[in-house]
């Protein structure tokens, strides 16, 4: 059973999300309305996923709290924003390590699917945001969007493992290489793709057809 911690400033929003999750067989292990204390509360609850509803407030405070902690790198985060903020903040959220940024009118089925995918180590994008974040290049632009330096065969393997949610130690064990070498491959992938985080690298890899889904 997936364990979820809920953050929302509104008690009604927290209650609605908890009822939705519990009805779908998800265990809610805690909730909070305090962004500054979120990292400590999540650490105590040990959830599989953190679900953040920031649809009723500016998301800057939440991004600020996340940037001051390692929460996004330690625990998968699914964030709900209003439509305007989703359009403006999806890329920033991915760079910050958030696994999924969804509009507040997301359906219950879509929300549960995003939570399940995040728990499995996957990145989730709402259909309405894929074209905005990763517009398709026209044939005339294809040459411009090609990587200046292509990924090596080993780097493609590592990128696929990143998409599966594996950490450096797990990658090293599967490839029978040192953790230092695994970190080197990850850094090289981020550099070649122009990504600011592992999550963004996976998203860009999916867009370029480098990651098999």
Steps between C-alpha positions, in 0.01 A plus 500: 500500500634842401560738790424867431558819700272792408586870511236768443435832670125433501362247748217430256748424221693267729182320598378465142834363383518256790148371430584456132823315569359273770205409277751386236699281738779748578617540861530859623775517764474869587413848388620855554424864428845626603742528208799583722456182703416275206840332463517401869141376505552293187818349644305384807212357295724320243250510210554358152364819341433857612188654348507882505192705417618855433208590274363763738820694562811628320734205448816704570485426874477127437785504248704702750438248778591212270818669380617542860469129568583173327136391507458486121807279462407272791125452441294513177276807490175550310390865493161650410490861374240722337501509119696823468767387744530162327574672171761722665652266757503148352855528367621655826334218692670232292836671546437502874455123494120487527370186333168638379336843465124478443218754449242526779226363273685169465262204519513256793621224267779723366606602851514141623694398188749784561547394863554137398745599227694730735523220757642279224767761422345639182447857382142595411382788280139596449406478128419871492860584593705276272481721192568814702804353671636301208368643173557282199769627270416559136708315239696822445585512871604139541866571436495777762355275769753220449738452790838664448655186648292179486462270798721193504348153519578483872351845561180389329489200735547727800233743375254211469581402859444858614158483337430189710580696814832332585756684712875505440566201726239289323631603158854412604389159628304414185782605267776358721678836515604724788259755644751770400477385137120495520503860627734594213259353244204683656689831498597445136138426404378817671767703324427362154124542536530843661299377799510648847386184681458125452124551461546758226753274326242219490233737366735627228606143424136401450444799270803405288405133482800392710286338771277201438165513683 
